[in-house]
Amino acid sequence: MKKRNYFTKYGEQARAVLEALLDKYADEGVTTIENNNVLKLKPFDTIGTPVEIINDVFGGKAKYEQAIQELEEELFKQANS
């Protein structure tokens, strides 16, 4: 999925967060990326606090949740193709 153009619509920091979430998903499953507590773990702690990531990187909780939902949809598309 990283090779596709999915991440190009996001800024550099948002892409880093989404790619790290993708790695977490590969290791631990989808429930990990749906839980905002994952943002307290490495490597997210080097980007900022969960609040900073959600507000500053994504522009608010609604946009963060939309990005997560889109990421999951892309994952399921990949799994079903």
C-alpha positions in Angstrom: 0.0 0.0 0.0 2.9 2.4 0.6 3.8 2.2 -3.0 0.4 3.5 -4.1 -0.4 7.1 -4.2 -2.7 6.9 -1.2 -0.4 8.9 1.1 0.3 11.8 -1.4 -2.7 13.8 -0.3 -1.2 14.2 3.2 1.6 16.4 4.5 4.9 14.9 5.5 4.1 14.5 9.2 0.7 13.0 8.5 2.2 10.6 6.1 4.7 9.6 8.8 1.9 9.0 11.2 -0.1 7.0 8.7 2.8 4.9 7.7 3.6 4.1 11.3 0.0 3.2 11.9 0.2 0.9 8.8 3.3 -0.8 10.4 1.4 -1.2 13.7 -1.5 -2.7 11.8 0.8 -5.2 10.1 2.2 -6.2 13.5 -0.8 -6.1 15.7 -4.1 -5.8 13.7 -6.7 -3.2 13.0 -7.9 -2.6 16.6 -4.5 -1.0 17.3 -4.9 1.8 14.7 -8.5 2.5 15.8 -7.4 3.1 19.4 -6.1 6.7 19.9 -3.8 5.4 22.7 -1.5 4.0 20.0 -0.4 7.6 19.5 1.3 7.4 22.9 3.7 4.7 21.7 6.9 4.8 19.7 7.4 6.1 17.0 4.5 8.5 17.5 6.0 10.0 20.6 8.7 11.5 18.5 6.2 13.4 16.4 4.2 14.8 19.3 1.6 14.1 22.0 -1.7 12.4 20.8 -3.4 15.8 21.0 -0.7 17.5 19.0 -0.8 14.8 16.4 -4.6 14.9 16.1 -4.9 18.7 16.1 -1.7 20.0 14.6 -0.9 17.3 12.1 -4.4 16.3 11.0 -6.3 19.5 11.8 -8.7 18.1 14.4 -10.3 14.9 15.6 -12.8 14.6 12.7 -10.0 14.8 10.1 -7.9 12.3 12.0 -10.7 9.9 12.3 -11.5 10.3 8.5 -7.8 9.6 7.7 -8.0 6.4 9.9 -11.2 5.3 8.2 -9.7 5.9 4.7 -6.6 4.0 5.8 -8.7 1.0 6.9 -10.7 1.1 3.6 -7.5 1.0 1.6 -6.3 -1.9 3.7 -9.5 -3.8 3.1 -9.3 -3.1 -0.6 -5.8 -4.5 -0.7 -6.8 -7.6 1.3 -9.8 -8.3 -1.1 -7.9 -7.8 -4.3 
